Amino acid sequence: MKPHLLLAALLVATPAFAAEPVVWRLDQTASIGGLAPTVLGAPKVVTDAGVPAVLFNGTTDGLFVPANPLAGWKAFTVEILFSPAEGGLEAQRFVHIQDPVWRVMIETRLDGKGGWWLDTFLGNNTKGQPLIEPKNVHPTGRWYWVAVSYDGRHMVHYINGVKELEADTEFGPMTAGQISLGVRQNKVFWFKGGIREVRFSPTALAPAALQRAL
C-alpha cells in the first residue's frame, strides 16, 4: 500500500484519534484537571477513608473551572462521586456546565428529613428536559456516584449505576464554556457536602460501564 494511503487508513481505524474520557480528581482547590479554578469562599480538602475530597459549606463555597470537556461531543456521560450533607438548602446545584447556549445541571433536592433525590437538566433558556422524581429518596451523608448520559437523542440519569429516569430530548453539541462545582454559576443554590471526582466520557455509557460507590 502506498504510504499516504496507509496513513489515511490508520487515521480512520485507530481509536486513539477519538475523544478520550476526562477525569478530574478533587484533591486540591488550586488545580482541577490541570486548570486553575476561580475559588469562591474557602472550600476545604478533607480525607475520608484515606481518599481526599473537596468539602463545600453550602453558603459561600464554590469552584469555577475554565473548561468544558463536553465541547463538540454529540454524546456524553458525566459522572460525579459526591456526598450530600444534611442541613443544606432544599435545592442545590452541585455541578453546572455552561456554554453560550446550552447548560447541564446536576442537582439535589433535600426533604429535610435526612433524604435527598436527584434532579438533572439538559437544555437552554427556551427549551430543556428535567429529570426529577421526589419518590426516589436516598439517605444523606453517604457517597454516591451519580451520572447523566446523552446519546444524541436520549437522556438518562443514574445513581450507583442504577437507572432512575430517562427521556428523549434535543441537546447540543456544546461549545467552549466553564463548569462550576458547589454552586450554580449565578452564585445561588449552594451545595453542602463533598465532591471527590468528576468524569466526562465521550459516549453514553451503558449501565455496566458506570462507576459505583461501594
C-alpha positions in Angstrom: 0.0 0.0 0.0 1.3 3.5 -0.8 2.4 5.5 2.3 -0.2 8.2 2.0 -3.0 5.5 1.7 -1.6 3.6 4.6 -1.6 6.7 6.8 -5.2 7.5 5.8 -6.3 4.0 6.7 -4.6 4.3 10.1 -6.2 7.6 10.8 -9.7 6.1 10.2 -9.1 2.8 12.1 -7.1 3.9 15.1 -9.2 4.7 18.2 -6.5 7.0 19.6 -7.8 9.7 17.4 -11.2 9.7 19.0 -12.0 11.8 22.1 -10.8 10.4 25.3 -12.5 10.4 28.7 -11.5 13.2 31.1 -11.1 12.6 34.8 -11.0 15.3 37.5 -9.9 14.2 41.0 -10.7 16.8 43.6 -7.7 16.5 45.9 -6.9 20.2 46.0 -8.5 23.6 45.1 -5.5 25.2 43.4 -5.7 22.9 40.3 -8.5 20.8 38.9 -7.8 18.7 35.8 -4.6 20.8 35.4 -6.6 24.0 35.3 -6.6 26.8 37.9 -10.2 27.4 39.1 -11.7 30.5 40.5 -12.3 29.8 44.2 -15.3 31.2 46.0 -15.3 31.1 49.8 -13.0 28.6 51.3 -13.8 25.0 50.2 -11.6 22.6 52.2 -9.8 19.4 51.2 -10.8 16.7 53.6 -9.9 13.0 53.8 -12.5 10.3 54.2 -11.3 6.6 54.5 -7.9 7.8 53.2 -9.3 9.4 50.0 -9.3 13.2 49.5 -12.3 15.3 48.5 -13.3 18.9 48.5 -15.9 19.9 51.1 -18.4 22.8 50.3 -20.1 24.6 53.2 -23.5 25.2 51.5 -23.4 29.0 51.7 -20.2 30.5 50.2 -18.0 27.8 48.8 -17.7 27.1 45.0 -15.2 26.3 42.3 -15.4 27.7 38.7 -13.2 25.7 36.3 -12.5 27.4 32.9 -13.1 24.5 30.7 -15.9 22.4 29.1 -14.8 18.8 28.3 -18.2 18.2 26.6 -17.5 20.8 23.9 -18.0 19.2 20.5 -19.3 15.9 21.8 -22.6 14.7 20.3 -22.9 12.1 23.0 -21.6 12.0 26.6 -21.7 10.8 30.1 -21.0 12.9 33.2 -20.3 11.0 36.4 -19.7 12.6 39.9 -18.7 10.9 43.1 -20.2 13.1 45.8 -21.7 13.0 49.3 -24.7 15.4 50.1 -24.7 16.6 53.7 -27.8 17.1 55.8 -28.8 20.7 56.6 -28.2 22.4 53.3 -30.7 24.2 51.1 -33.7 22.3 49.7 -32.4 22.8 46.1 -28.6 22.6 45.5 -26.8 22.8 42.1 -23.5 20.9 42.7 -22.5 20.7 39.0 -23.3 23.3 36.4 -21.8 23.1 32.9 -22.5 26.1 30.7 -21.6 27.4 27.2 -23.2 30.5 25.5 -26.3 28.4 24.5 -26.5 25.1 26.4 -26.3 24.0 30.0 -26.1 20.8 32.0 -27.4 20.9 35.6 -26.9 18.2 38.2 -28.7 19.0 41.4 -30.0 17.6 44.7 -33.3 18.1 46.4 -33.4 17.6 50.2 -36.5 16.7 52.1 -35.3 18.0 55.5 -35.7 14.5 57.0 -32.3 13.0 56.1 -33.2 12.2 52.5 -32.4 13.6 49.0 -33.3 12.9 45.4 -31.6 13.7 42.1 -32.6 16.5 39.7 -30.9 16.7 36.3 -31.4 19.0 33.3 -30.2 19.4 29.7 -31.3 22.4 27.8 -31.1 26.2 27.4 -33.2 29.2 28.1 -36.0 28.3 25.6 -36.2 24.5 25.9 -35.0 21.7 28.1 -35.6 18.4 29.7 -35.5 17.9 33.5 -35.5 14.5 35.2 -36.8 14.5 38.7 -38.8 12.2 40.9 -39.3 13.0 44.6 -40.2 9.4 45.4 -36.6 8.3 44.6 -35.2 9.2 48.0 -31.7 8.3 49.2 -30.0 9.0 52.6 -27.8 12.0 53.0 -24.3 11.6 54.5 -23.1 8.8 52.1 -21.0 8.6 49.0 -22.8 8.1 45.7 -21.8 8.0 42.0 -24.4 9.9 40.1 -24.4 10.1 36.3 -26.3 11.7 33.4 -25.8 10.4 29.9 -27.0 11.6 26.4 -26.7 9.6 23.2 -27.7 12.4 20.8 -31.4 11.7 21.4 -32.0 10.1 24.7 -31.1 11.4 28.2 -30.8 9.1 31.3 -29.7 9.6 34.9 -28.4 7.0 37.3 -27.3 6.6 40.9 -24.6 4.0 41.6 -25.2 2.5 38.1 -28.9 2.1 38.6 -31.2 3.9 36.0 -33.7 6.1 37.7 -35.2 8.3 35.0 -35.0 8.8 31.2 -36.5 10.9 28.4 -35.9 11.9 24.8 -34.7 15.4 24.2 -32.7 17.6 21.8 -29.4 19.0 23.2 -26.1 20.4 21.9 -23.5 19.8 20.9 -21.9 22.2 23.4 -19.1 24.6 22.7 -16.4 26.1 24.9 -17.6 27.2 28.3 -17.0 26.7 32.0 -18.0 24.4 34.9 -19.0 25.3 38.4 -18.8 22.9 41.3 -20.7 23.5 44.5 -22.9 26.3 43.2 -24.9 27.4 40.2 -23.0 29.9 38.0 -25.1 32.8 39.0 -24.0 32.1 42.6 -27.2 30.8 44.0 -28.4 27.3 45.2 -25.1 26.5 47.1 -24.2 22.8 47.7 -23.4 21.4 51.2 -21.3 18.3 51.1 -18.3 16.8 49.4 -17.2 16.1 45.8 -14.4 13.6 45.2 -14.3 13.0 41.4 -15.9 14.2 38.2 -15.6 12.1 35.0 -16.6 13.1 31.4 -16.9 10.4 28.7 -17.5 11.0 25.0 -20.2 8.4 24.8 -23.5 7.4 26.5 -22.1 4.7 28.8 -24.0 1.5 29.3 -25.0 0.9 33.0 -22.4 -1.8 33.4 -19.7 0.7 32.5 -20.7 3.3 35.1 -18.9 3.9 38.3 -20.5 2.6 41.5 -19.9 3.5 45.2 -19.1 0.6 47.4 
